[in-house]
Amino acid sequence: MIPSVSSLPLRCWAEIDLAALERNLRLIRASLPPHIRYVAVVKADAYGHGIQQVAGRLMHAGADLFAVANITEASQLRELGPGWPILLLSPLLPEEDRYVAEYDFAATVSTPDEVTRLDAAGRAVGRALSIHLKVDTGMGRLGVWHEEARGLVEQITASANLRLAGIFTHFASPDDQAFTEEQRRRFLSALSSSGLDTLPPGRLFVHADNSAGIETMPATSPFNAVRVGLLQFGILPHSSSFLSQVQTETVFSFHTRVGIVKRLPSGSTVSYGRTRKLSRDTRIAVLCAGYGDGIPRSVSNRASVLIRGGRCPVLGRVTMDQTIVDVTEVPDVASGEEAVIVGKQGTDEISVGEFSRWADTIPWETLCSVTKRVPRVYRTALGT
Ligand SMILES: *Cc1c(COP(=O)(O)O)cnc(C)c1O
């Protein structure tokens, strides 16, 4: 008999601590003024954590609105229950317009063409569709250029089948305070030139800040919502004294196990391309994970993993299914033993940030790169 996959031992897995996620949302909320609404960004399978599990927990924890990239992700949220407001952050393909109407999603609009199309989609179902207008204040991606916002607002107001539910912008370099302030100024002036600044507070979602923006949010302003992605997973977008005070916990950790342990003599080389020549007799462990699981090839000869609480450097190139590490300094490593790729073991921790620096990338990409071969194991205890 073929055993069911779920009963087989795990060779490489990600642990997702949903109780930590919930505590993070509550801490982030508590650090913000009470009128600020919480937009939970759960695109890209909730940054690889699993969209349904993450969104389910954030619904319980009190998120106000969910933001996803596309219709597929939005549908996965809709399956969790009707009623939750869902914002689509990416542009719609023309043939996707009708799903916005059918499933009651809110679309992001940047162009007159999108306004015309969505107004027609609303007319087809006989009800007004919610949209958020995006303003380009210097990101140079989506959004109407801030100096042209007024015309688009007029077009939206004149569209009988559209309801303006929000207006927002996105920061290009939130760690650059001067440019971020300039973007805020451009946004506020677009708001007033289009007459939206006189609406009753709370009538529209007015949002700009992602995780990194939060620390520069002015105490009083028309902004009444934040869009939180990375920070709710317990990872700081950059070193920030304000954000580190929030004391979020990392939700994600990445694990594998030792396949074999063996000795290689001094002078021999390790793995493809022979990029690593051993200068001493070495005990190596071959781990049961490689780039097919999301350990990028760029960490070859750079990363370390934790085994028995000790740091074991990666030797040579990461391969598709296996990664070789040096366990000479760690006594008694045996087949089957756990190795932590990202996370805590004993008193040591490899953070998503540290791992990302080894990979020459950013934490967002590290999280999105864990492949679908890797089962996500959910820890759901309420904890402390
Ligand atoms: C992904 C995204 C966010 C969340 O950003 P974090 O830095 O992960 O908090 C916010 N706004 C938009 C438009 C996004 O695309």
The ligand as a Gaussian input file, in Angstrom:
#p B3LYP/6-31G(d) Opt

LIG

0 1
 C        2.791000      44.522000      -0.742000
 C        2.206000      45.851000      -0.519000
 C        2.087000      46.380000       0.775000
 C        2.662000      45.713000       2.001000
 O        4.010000      46.059000       2.124000
 P        4.920000      45.594000       3.346000
 O        6.168000      46.325000       3.127000
 O        5.094000      44.118000       3.225000
 O        4.210000      45.987000       4.592000
 C        1.426000      47.571000       0.913000
 N        0.920000      48.234000      -0.168000
 C        1.028000      47.758000      -1.415000
 C        0.469000      48.538000      -2.550000
 C        1.688000      46.567000      -1.643000
 O        1.811000      46.100000      -2.898000

